[in-house]
């Protein structure tokens, strides 16, 4: 780990100001569950680390007329304990699926959304695109856990956020502050992520000196139901092989609106319009849920060693749909 300056601002404005120095070669510390490992491996080498944990305005949940503002420093424990977030069941299910106590107590929503890929080529210093001598290490090497969707470009990693699919299915937005002291952007979360085309691009739209301060969730209606289904190899400090999150608007047993988002299958959270369209104006049955799962992976292009993920992702979508309407048990 290389030496760096350490700063602990008390306000959002102070944080933005501190992130501007050193030509933007700075990093944000929240829970630290990802950044510490990246620093130790010299995968990131900031000249200043800005610890935002003392910024009170970035914590907690605040209700407004059109929805909720959730601070980026909200921990997984906070999600589980918040009565205002309890109706957003798919989010609670993600938080509850983290079985490591240290992640639940320290990990933050903002940190999860910005978690860099767990791709072993990236974690061993070959960059987001995992290139060596102009060749893709993923295409020719071990790609068991890499993308099956959206992988036609140079990026083959899978997005590492566990909360992003559920949040996107709810239509969440993120509040981005910086790089100017008074600069604020509100961006739909589904447009926050990018699939890099070159080595100098990241995997989000964040520019140097910017950070997420809050997540916005729309007001929930009595007809809204949701669920997340994660496929894990084991419980504990494990990352999903594939996930699916759905949010449905169900009236009289009929789905009036639907959002289906897959995770850990593409360089960005994967919004499946094909799957959602099959659900609209239909009553959920096991056969329909199976067809929705098939539609969600209809464009999959698996790599040499990860075709198994197509079936897993299909099943995750099917089970998320059934889970949302209370039909999962006995409907496998």
N, C-alpha and C positions, 0 to 999 in steps of 0.2 A: 504494500500500500504506500502510495506517495503522500508526502506532506501536503496539507491544505489548510486554509483559513477556516475558522468555524464561527458562524454568526447565529444569534438567536433573537430574531425580531419579535416585537410584541403586536404589530399590526400588519395588515395586508400591504399597506403602502410601504412600510419599512422593508418587508420581504421583497417586493418588486424592486425597490431601489438597490438592495444588496445583491440581487441576481444580475444586475446590469454590469457590474464591474468585471474586470479580467476578460473583456471581450465576450462575455456570455459563457465563459468556461466555468460554470457554476452548477451546482446540483441541489435539489430539494430533498431534505430529510423529513419524513413524517413518521411512520412506524419503524422504518429502517429494515423491514423484513427482507427486502430485495436489495436496497442500496448498499448495505454493509457488505454483502457477499460480492457485489460488483466491484466495490472499492478494494476489497482484499485480493481479488483476482486481477486487479489493474485493468478491468474491462472499461471502467470509466475513471478518469483522472482529473477531477475538477480542481480548480485552484481555490475555490471557496465552496463550502457546504453550508447551506442555509437551513437551519432547523426551525420549522414552522409550528412546532407543537405547542408553543405558548400563545399562539394567535387565537384568542377566544372566539372571534367572529367566524372562524372556520370549523367550529365544533357545534354539535347539536342539530336538532330538527326544529324548523319553524314553519308553522302553517300559515298560508295565505289563501285568499279566496279561490284562486285557480289551481292550488296544489301545495306541495311541500318543497321547502328548500332544506337540503341536507348538507351539512358541512363536510368538506372533503376529509377532515380529520376524524369523522365519525368512525369508531372502531366496529369490528364485527360484534363484539359484546354489546355495544350500543344499539346496533341494529336489532339484535335479539331482545333487548330490553325495552325498546321504544314502543309505546302503545300506538303512536301515530304511524309507524311503519308496519305494524302487525298485519293490517289488511293487505299489504303488498306481499302476498304469501310466497311468491316465487323468489323474492329477495331474502326473506327469512329462511327459506329452505337452503339457499346458497350459504348463508352465514352458518346455519346449523350443520352443514355438511363439512365444515372445517373442524376436524377433530383435534387439531393441535392447539393446546391451551395458549401457547405463546402467540400463535397467529390470531386467535380470537381476541386476545386482550390487547395486542399491539398493532395488528394489521388494520389499515384504514381503507375506506372506500376509494379515496383519491389515489392512494398508493396502488391498490388493486387495478384500477383503471389504467394506470401508467406502467404496470409491471412489464418489464422487458421480456422477450421470448425466452423460454426455457430450452430452446434448441441447443443440443450439446455442441454443435459446431460453433454457434455464437458464444456459448459459455466457455469455449476453449480458444477464443480469440480470433475467429475467422470472420467476424462481422455478421450483420443481419442477413446478408445474402449468402453467407457461407461459401465464399469463393476462394480458390487457390489456383494460381497460375492461369487465371481466366476460365477455370472450369468449376462447375457447381459440385461441391462435395456431397450435397444432398442427393442429386440425381444419380451419382455413381456409388454412393456409400449407403450407410445404414439410415433409412428414412422411415422406420417403423412408426414414429410418432409425428410425422410431418403432415402437411396439408393434403387434403383430398379434393378441396374446392378452391377456386381462385388461385391455382398454382401454375398457371400458364406462363407467368412472368418469372423474373429471377428470384422472387421471394417464395420460399417453400416452408417457412416456419409457421407455427400456428399461434394465433393471438393468445396470450397467457391469462387474460382477465377472466375471472370466474363470475364476476358480477355484471359485466358488460352485456351478455346476452339477455339476462332478465331485465336490466334497466332499459335496454333498447326496445324490448318487447312492450315495455310500459310507455314508450315514447319519451324517455328521459332526455334532458338537455344538461350540458355542463356550462358553468360560468368560468370563463378563462380571464385571468387578470394579467396585465403587463403586455409588452415590455415597457410602455410608457406608464408613468405613475397613475394616471387616471383612465387608462385604457381597459375597457371591459367588453368581452364578447360572450354572447349566449349562443351556443352551437348544439344542434341535435347530436346526441351521442353517436348515432350511427355514422355521422360524417366526421367524427373526431379521429377515426383510425384511417390509415392509408397503407397500401401495399407498396413498399419502396421499390423503385426501378433502378436506383443507383446507390453506390456505397455511401454517398454523402447525405442520403435521406434517412429520416427516422421512421418509426411506425405510427406516429401520430402527427397531428397538425401543429403541435406545440413548437413555438420558436424559442430560441435562447432568451431567457428572461421572463418566460411565461409559466404559469402554473394554474392548476384547477383549484378554485376556492370552494365551489359548491356544486351540488347536483340538484336539478329540479325534477320533480315528479308531478305529473298531472293529478288533479283530484280524482279520487276513486269513486265509482258509482256502485250501487247495490248489485247491478247486473254483471259487474266485472269479476272474472275468476282468472286465476293464473297458477302456473306451476313450473318448476324446474326439475329436470331429470339429468343427473350426472352419472356417467359410467366411469367408475374408478377401479383401478387394479387392486387397490387395498386402501384401507382407512388410515388416516394419519397424515403425514407430510407427503401426500401424493397429489399429482395433478391429473385432472380428468383426461381420459382418452377422447371423449366427446361429450358434449352437453347439448341440451335443448331447453329453451324457455318459451312458453306460450302465454299470451294474454288474450282472453276471449271476452266478448260482450255477448252474454247469453240471455235471451228473453223467451220465456215459455218453452225452454228446452231447445230453442233454435239459436245457432250462432249468427249474430248480426254483424260482428266485426271480429277480426283475428289478426294477430301478429305472431309469427313463428321465427325464432332466431336461434341459430346453432352456434356453438362455441367449440374451440379447440380443434377445428377442422379446416381452417383457412387463415391466411395472414391477418384478416380482420374478422370480427363477429359477422356471421353470415345470415343476412335477412333473406328468408325464402318467401318470395311473393307467390311462387307456384303452390307451396304448401298452404299458405293462408287463403288463397283463392278457393281451394277445395273445401275449406271449412265453412265459408260464408253461406248463409241461408240453409244450412244443413243441421240435422240432429246428430250429435256425436254418437257413433257406434264403434265397436272394435274394428270392423271392416273399414269404416271411413278413416279411423286413426291410422290404420296400416297403410292406406292409400296416401294419406298426408305424409307419412314418413317416407314412402317411396318417392313422392314428388320432391321432398326436401333434398334428396341426394341424386336427383335425376341428372344433374349436370356434373356429377363427381368424375374426376379424372385421377384415380389413385396412382401413386408412384409404385416402384417395383416391389416394396415390402410392406405396404400399408393398405392393401385392398380390404382387409378385415374391418377397417374403420368405416367403410361404407355401410356395412350391415349394422355396426354399433350405432352410428349416427341415425340411421333409419329407425332403429328400435328406440333410441332416446327420444326422438320426436313423437313416435307413437305413444310411448309411455307418458310423456309430458302432457300430451293432449288428454289422454284418459285420466291422468292424475288431476288435471285442472277441473274436470267435471265430476270427480269422485268415483270414477269407474276403474281405477287401476287394479285394485285388488280383485283377483280372479279373472281379470281381463287381459291376460298376457298371451 
